[in-house]
């Protein structure tokens, strides 16, 4: 709530001082030693009424049973935490699991066509039959709300990321959908109560949609639009992007066709294409190969394989667990991949084959 302190500055402050309490104990001179914190921002920590606003927000959260996730918390969403501009604090309501095995963002134009809405229906129906999916979108008109409605229809968990606080729903026409999400998914935002409806906030919201997902699917888009911004952000996070092709003459296929043409997105016509592109074809129940079957592994390779276990694991997590350098871990993972023991996944993640 401190004016001028966004996600990046907040992360810089936390990295410098160690925790939030230490930040507020620091003097203006100490604060200015932090990257991107000058005298103007440092002075904002003494803003009149700041703590009263904080107390009001805490009371609001308690009254409406709003959950929060601080970036230092163990349950902060892992996929999002890897993004360099991840929000320091998230607010949410509903019933959902950030660590659902397969998380897919489904986005597109606010002026969707019947073809686009039908694609959402078919894609999400297929997800319901195969299980272990959660869909992320933005509760906006068009493709976003079509995706949420399809998820509610087919019992696929779905999370709506908002560009404002949880004290309101925008657009108000989607309030009924938002209420149903409380039992079939949830609402999430980085904005506290009382935040004004502002166009720039919805652009910021898009990075959360992209950061929470393993893959982003653009269903329909003109040559410019918020869905393309989300796709660009997802690509910058090394996440996979997929786009639904369309007739070159169709206005809301031009953005998707351009993504495919420029090799910025893989073509998708069904869930099979997504699962092939993500190497998700194998059943989650497929038997895990026991490490004892591999007799030619070095001690370091065996230790790395044991650390991965039956879950997906990032290079950073492996470095921390094994106390090895990223260079050494990368080389070991490459050797394991060449031996056919593990498989690399988007976002520098690895799992056993």
C-alpha positions, 0 to 999 in steps of 0.5 A: 500500500506504500505509494510508488512501491510495486512488485519489483521494488517490494522484492528489492526491499525484502531481499535487502532487509530480509523481511517486511518488518525490517523494511518498516523499521528502516530509516529513509536513509537506509531505504535509499540504499535499495535499488530503485528506492529514492528519496520520494519513495522512501518518504512514502513510508511515513504517509499519513493514514497508511497504517489505518488503511492497512488495518481496514484491509485486514478487517475486510479480509477477516470479515469475508474470509479472504486468504492471502499468500505472501511471496515468502510463504511456503504455499505461495504458488510455485509456478508464479514465484519463478517469475521475476515480476511476481506479486509480493502479495495475493488475495483469494477466495474459493476452493482451488489448488495452485499445484494442480498437475496441469494448469492452462490459461485460456484467453482471447478477445472480448468480442468472441464468436460462436466458433471461439466459444464452441472451441472452449466448450470442446477443449474443456470438455476433453479436460474433464474426461482426462482429469488433473486440469485447472483453467486460468482466465480473467473473467472478462467478456468473451473468451474468458467468461466462456472458458469459466462457464465451460469449466463450471459446466464440466466440473473442471476447476477454474481460477479467475484472476481479477484486475481489482480488489475482491470488494467488487466484481467487474464486469458486474454482469459476471457476478453470478459466474464469480459466485459459482466459482466459489465452489468450482474454483475461485477468484485471485488478485494482487489488488487490495480492496478499494482499488479503482477500475483502471485499464493498466491494472488489467494489463498487470493482471495478465502476467499473473494469468501467464505466470500461474499456468504451464501453457497459455491457449489463445482462442481468438484475437485480433491483431492487437489485444490483451490476449496477445499481451498475455501470450507475450508474457507467457513466452517471456517466462519460458512457458508454452503458448498455443493458438487456435488457427482461423480463416485469414479473412476473420478479424478475430483470427488474425492475432492467432494466425500471426502467433503461429506464423511467427513461431510464437505459438504452436497450432492447437485444434484439440486437447490432443495437440496441447498434450502432445506439445506439453508431453502430457500424453502419458497417463498420470497413473503411468508406472514410475520407473524405479531408479534401481533399474538404472545400474549405470548412473553416477553417484551425482546422477542417482542423487539428482534422480532421487531428489526429483522423486515422483514430482516435477522439480526445477533446477533452482530447487535441485540446487538447493536440495543437493547443494550443487551449482546450477552448472553442475546440476544442468550438466547432470540433468542433461546426462540423465535426459540423454540416458532416457531417465528424465524428461525436460518440461517447460519452465526449466522443470524436470520429471522422471519418464 
